[in-house]
């Protein structure tokens, strides 16, 4: 996540140090209280209330990342369809044909 996405008062890490955001371009270093300017382009990691990194959802993906994700999804769906077809509610070949007709970037 980029520094401008952090709210004033939130804790984060940057260059292996912990900070609390104090303004649009400033943060206070944990322990020393020293103020530091943080570049707008800085990649930071938010910390939760327990001081642990929070999971941040990536906002931009490359084409290769998306195609890889869809290929993994397609494989997972094929496996689930195979398992579901065992009960006979949907013929396996019909389910797989439907899946194969979908475009996922292969």
URLIN-V176145 format. One record per residue. N is the residue number from 1. RES is the residue in one letter. PHI is phi in radians with two decimals (999 if undefined). PSI is psi in whole degrees, -180 to 180 (999 if undefined). D_FIRST is the distance of its C-alpha to the first C-alpha in Angstrom with 2 decimals. Layout:
n:res:phi:psi:d_first
N:RES:PHI:PSI:D_FIRST
N:RES:PHI:PSI:D_FIRST
//
This chain:
n:res:phi:psi:d_first
1:X:999:147:0.00
2:X:-1.52:151:3.78
3:X:-0.94:-41:6.62
4:X:-1.09:-19:8.52
5:X:-1.38:-14:6.75
6:X:-1.38:136:7.99
7:X:-1.49:150:11.68
8:X:-1.00:132:14.56
9:X:1.70:-16:15.85
10:X:-1.38:148:12.84
11:X:-1.68:147:12.70
12:X:-2.71:168:10.07
13:X:-1.98:146:10.76
14:X:-2.64:126:10.72
15:X:0.90:47:13.44
16:X:1.11:22:14.95
17:X:-2.20:153:15.64
18:X:-1.72:139:14.91
19:X:-2.40:163:14.45
20:X:-2.14:129:14.83
21:X:-1.22:131:13.66
22:X:-2.03:-13:17.03
23:X:-2.91:-178:16.64
24:X:-1.04:-31:14.83
25:X:-2.24:8:14.72
26:X:-2.20:156:15.95
27:X:-2.60:156:15.44
28:X:-1.84:127:18.16
29:X:-1.28:134:18.38
30:X:-1.15:137:19.51
31:X:1.65:-53:23.16
32:X:-1.65:-27:24.16
33:X:1.33:2:22.85
34:X:-1.10:137:22.47
35:X:-1.46:142:20.50
36:X:-2.46:142:18.19
37:X:-1.43:133:16.68
38:X:-1.98:127:13.04
39:X:-1.07:146:12.47
40:X:-1.03:-32:10.59
41:X:-1.45:-2:9.33
42:X:-1.12:132:8.19
43:X:-1.49:122:5.45
44:X:-2.18:162:5.57
45:X:-2.07:120:6.44
46:X:-1.16:150:7.90
47:X:-2.01:143:11.63
48:X:-1.47:-175:14.13
49:X:-1.11:-22:17.55
50:X:-1.55:2:18.99
51:X:1.43:15:16.61
52:X:-1.77:151:15.20
53:X:-1.05:140:11.67
54:X:-1.67:156:10.65
55:X:-1.39:127:10.11
56:X:-1.98:132:7.07
57:X:-1.43:126:8.58
58:X:-1.13:140:7.80
59:X:-1.67:-23:8.67
60:X:-2.33:141:10.88
61:X:-2.27:148:13.52
62:X:-1.39:163:16.38
63:X:-1.03:-42:19.90
64:X:-1.09:-40:20.73
65:X:-1.11:-44:17.95
66:X:-1.14:-44:19.20
67:X:-1.10:-39:22.78
68:X:-1.11:-40:22.30
69:X:-1.13:-43:20.87
70:X:-1.18:-36:23.80
71:X:-1.12:-41:26.26
72:X:-1.14:-40:25.24
73:X:-1.09:-45:25.56
74:X:-1.06:-44:28.93
75:X:-1.08:-44:30.14
76:X:-1.09:-42:29.21
77:X:-1.12:-41:30.99
78:X:-1.03:-44:34.00
79:X:-1.12:-42:34.32
80:X:-1.18:-39:34.15
81:X:-1.12:-39:36.64
82:X:-1.05:-45:38.97
83:X:-1.14:-40:38.93
84:X:-1.24:-31:39.49
85:X:-1.25:-16:42.29
86:X:-1.07:-34:44.28
87:X:-1.34:-6:45.45
88:X:1.48:4:46.93
89:X:-1.28:-24:45.31
90:X:-2.49:123:43.90
91:X:-1.02:131:45.45
92:X:-0.96:-48:43.02
93:X:-1.08:-36:43.86
94:X:-1.16:-44:43.28
95:X:-1.11:-44:39.83
96:X:-1.18:-36:38.83
97:X:-1.11:-42:40.28
98:X:-1.06:-45:38.19
99:X:-1.13:-42:35.02
100:X:-1.14:-28:36.13
101:X:-1.28:-21:36.73
102:X:-1.26:142:33.09
103:X:-1.64:119:31.07
104:X:-2.15:17:27.92
105:X:1.56:20:27.66
106:X:-1.22:999:30.30
//
